[in-house]
Amino acid sequence: LYFGLIIITITMEMMTEEKLDELMVDTCEWQEQPPSLSSTYYLDRNVEHLHCILYTVMEHSSRIASWLEEKFGNDVEIFHVSNELVFFKTSERLPLLDLFKKMWSLPYVLRHIHSFTISQRVSKLKLLEGKEVFDPNRPSKEQLEIEAKEYEAFKRERSQKKRQRRDSRRPESIPSSDTLNSKEHNVEKINENKANESNKGKKMEGKHPPQPPKAATLELDLSFLDELDFEGKTVRVQAYPALRRNQIIKYLEEKKVKMDPHRGFSHLVQVLVYKDRVHYSLLPSEYFYAKDEEMISEKDVYSRAFYKMRESLDRFEMDLTKKSRIMDVGAAPGGISFFLATQVVPEGIVAAIDPAELTDFDVKPPNLLHFKMKSQDAKEEVEKHGPFDLLVCDVNSRPWPMMRLLRPLLPLLNEGGTFLWTLKLPKMNAEQHAIVIYLNRVFAEFRANFGNFFEEPEVKWMLSNRYERMLVTRRRVGSVLPEERFDPRGFHLKTQNKSEEN
């Protein structure tokens, strides 16, 4: 009975903690919305229909799914999302080829997608027993035995060194006073200190234990390909995982199918293996996509921030014209400023504020003005070229000191003007609860500092973001910036000084 009461008490405490965690997250004003339903139930229900499968960069699938829903709305239905695959189907109003062409015109999307697969037919997965696929990444038994012997020898050597260090600390090994005062001992001590300093910060050398042998990958039963009509067609093979491609090519060559691995093919054979099913199709060559630098590259990219700005213009409404005026805080090395001055507002003005130098552009735009000073000191110089329709801030600093530094420049924003701010997050191992709580703290401070000066902010985790989120809002019409709050703890001042020292 005693132990039973203890177990019941512990269980109730755990349930209470879970409820508190759920309540804490559910009551947050801002949460990142996950993509559409991704359970295997919806995969099983929709798998027989014509659908598309995107093979994305690892762990980018959920952001690609969110972008599809946002961009195409009701014309796209996502029914499954895995770690690197997105399954979706489109309505009759949006043919798959039209959707592909729209995506192929957006390099910031293509940078996160490896391939596009259309599932015309589905077959049950059948493997050929006893026939293994050659896997260059799978070590042989002999190689595993050698690695095991090397690891055992490494462990013996490491334990011997530990024993020697332990013995050197014993009282009988402590040198006498005469030895300590000798010149030879001092030289040895100096050399030892130098060696320790040179090794400081270096990663400790060591070996990991050998991994257990991987299970052999068996060959597929490719008889389902006999249903496809290859007569008069020159094909190219596209497979996921790529390990299956050579087997498919060998099978088609045995069937006397004409093949061309380069650009001379007329049709594309696509095979994708996922869970217990094989998705396959035979499509015209116009559906072919291969990730290469020509499709994902952009001209005049001077920094990674360029991609964030390019995506922001596509996803947020900013009402910019060719004659608009833009302020870029923290502009160095100048990727955003150059892009805005040359491609977005060629007849307007871009005021770039940063004490650091900008990149040496091939041709510096005449409408790009560089104010080489800190943002808190730039108001008098910058306001001569205002008011501004867009204020961009991408500074590698915590949000709290940045609110104080940006405050003098906010009145220079037009009524109805857009404020685009890249929020830098601490590396919290992508824990959703921690990020939600962190961002809600930022929003609470944002409202307390600026009141009704801005509309309700919108935050998105864009494809071009890493440990950051993009915040966008507008200045309210007729709004006035409230007076700065006095903080008796001096929090803002301490944080500001600390960031300047860093």
DARA-V839595 format. One line per field, one symbol per residue. psi: psi as a letter, one per 20 degrees, with the letter a starting at -180 (. if undefined). burial: # if it has 24 or more other ideal C-beta (glycine too) atoms within 12 Angstrom, else .. A space follows every 10 residues. Layout:
psi = ???
burial = ???
This chain:
psi = hghghggggg ghgghggggg ggggghiqhp qpprrrpkri ghghhihiqp rqpporqpjj hhhgghgggg giciipopip pahjqoprqr rhinqhhggg hhhijnhigh ijpgrpppnh qpqqppqopi oqppohioqr gghhgghggh hghggggghg gghhhghiiq hiipqrhhhh iqhgggghgg hgggghhhip iqppqrqqqq qqpqqqoqqq okhhiiiqoj pjqpqqppqp qihighhggh ghhhjkppqo ibjjqhrppp ppppckqppr roqqiiippp orhhhiqqql oirhhghggg hghhiqoilq rhjqpppopl hqjjgggggg hhhgmhjbpo ooopirqrqn qgopphjopo omrqhijigh hhihjarqip opompmqqhg hhhhhighih iipqpiqpoo poopqqnkkk ogghgggghh gghghghhgi cjhqrpqppq nrhiqdmrqp pprqpqpjqp prqpqpohik gggghghghh g.
burial = .......... .......... .......#.# .#..##.#.. ..#..##..# #######..# ########## ##...##### ##.####### ...#.#..## ..##.##### ########## ###....... ..#....... .......... .......... .......... .......... .......... .......... .......... ........## .#.##..#.# ...####### #.#######. ##....#.#. ....###### ####..#### ###.#.#### #....#.#.# ########## ######.#.# ...####### ########## #####..### ####...##. #...#.#### #..###.##. .#..###### ########## ########## ####.##### #####..... ....###### .##.##..## ..##..#### ######.### #####..... #......... .#..##.... ..
